[in-house]
């Protein structure tokens, strides 16, 4: 959606490394914002973004107007049932419907062979993979690692909303995930105990209001009881009025 940062550019570089031509879409998609969310103030820096993409050797920049993507009177949606009501979909009920509709449109217009998404939006990636599979869309989905600031904060366009104090408080999300990783590395396999430890770590930062902290299957987004087969640890929280998300993958354990 623009306001590009190093996380976005890492996707461009991954695409350039494996594809003959690279296209990037920039579109602040109105249908994935709910009432009272930040559509109006979402950071927009198109000329800067265009220059960054040009430097990265992008072949095509597709930046349509909202009126082009959503003709007047449009009533058709692409919805991935069940999955879209989990994690972010619980607190943002129409969010993923907007995401899958616009991504389906972009795939139809651009016709990519491969599409690159970031692991930071893990639920989005899982939902898009399911949409592609269910609709037999001829595109391969490639998910690239989350890019972080030196102190661990996941890069996000919404980080621009944070003042210096909030920026420091936001590190509670990463600390909560690292606490889970530490315990899992030490042999803890109970998802309930791991999640409780993560929530406690987040709660230590009183200015951070937790939306969810869950340990789920990375494809179905259903809760798991044991992490031995691998799991997605996902967190969303408000820092001031800014909602941030982050996650890590716990790998399957040997034996």
Order of alpha helices (4+ residues) and beta strands (2+ residues): alpha-beta-alpha-beta-alpha-alpha-alpha-beta-alpha-beta-alpha-alpha-alpha-beta-beta-beta
